[in-house]
């Protein structure tokens, strides 16, 4: 078509408004129809063993027997095909299998739209408006449910024996419960392996974030193969450290400094927040635990500390879980002092769940979160591929979010961790 100039002529007709690209009678549906019918005819020829009109087929026990009309939904719109038949009824087309009502690409399109946060009804309306294809809500729901087995396999896959660092956090999703919609906590675990690569270890949905449920999550990770972890970073939830230590007794539990600052700032008036933040920074940037304690005492005795004693008490109550990271060099501190590694993931997931409103059940929430993670990584991978070969200063594409992302400065951090935990980490890196 290109060599003969036919494509230019067709595009001129499209530009002039005399020919539609999609919809009934459109260029793309007609091309899809022609290609599929040509492929089906070739399949039947291969099945019978002779070309149409070939004298070699005379006396054959099987022959062509007309066509059957069949309408399938495609990425270019609905297409009505003339599917060839044979007299013996043994022809089983593979290009458009019997019973199929959709081309494969349409299913991937629907799953991609769902992963982007569109509801089943939104997807149905979008397909009808853009492609002229009408699919029932039940059909679209079944298409998205086709990934459930893959999600379950991912959720139960074996894990590495050791993850030097694990981040645990939860985000809130809305799930329908009977005739009401309730907030539920989607618990997410992200582990850093020995190569410094971050992985989402699992997603669990529960009525509320609690230490008891987190204990079950840790036990499940242990049963899936995680024998040890050096440091677990989490928020200041009551009973959380004990739940972690019940599974991995030797693990160092690090309370997220950002969560701790937020908890303290709840008691501070708006006009004093900058001053209090500056005072708190001297605590968590101190070179040693002793120096940090001295800065905390100085803050407590200052006019700001006396004005906001509840903020001081917040730090005092969490002190034993706050100071572990101060025993490490800077390359390790910047990795474990906060759960930002998982917070950035949660931020991206919240944008998707916010569009959805609420979910019909827990499985639907897990399915969308898993699809969203995969979709986000695919988008970033495509953007990086477009910029491949450009100088670093000209690249604007975002790096990997979680899956496959490598922790910056991991080689130095791993060396520091090996010195701090020689008996536990040594066997895995030697």
Secondary structure by P-SEA (a helix, b strand, c coil): ccccaaaaaaaaaaaaccccccccccaaaaaaaaaaaaaaaaaaaaaacccccccccccccccccbbbbbbbbccccbbbbbcccccccccccccccccccccaaaaaaaaaaaaacccaaaaaaaaaacccccccaaaaaaaaacaaaaaaaaaaccccccccbbbbbbbbbbbbcccbbbbbbbbbbbbbccccccccccccccccccaaaaaaaaaaaaaaccccccbbbbccccaaaaaaaaacccbbbbccaaaaaaaaaccccccaaaaaaaaaaaaaacccaaaaaaaaaaaaacaaaaacaaaaaaaaaacccccccccccaaaaaacccccaaaaaaaaaaaaaaaacccccaaaaaaaaaaaaaaaaaaaaaaaaaacccccccccccccccccccccaaaaaaaaaaaacccccccccc
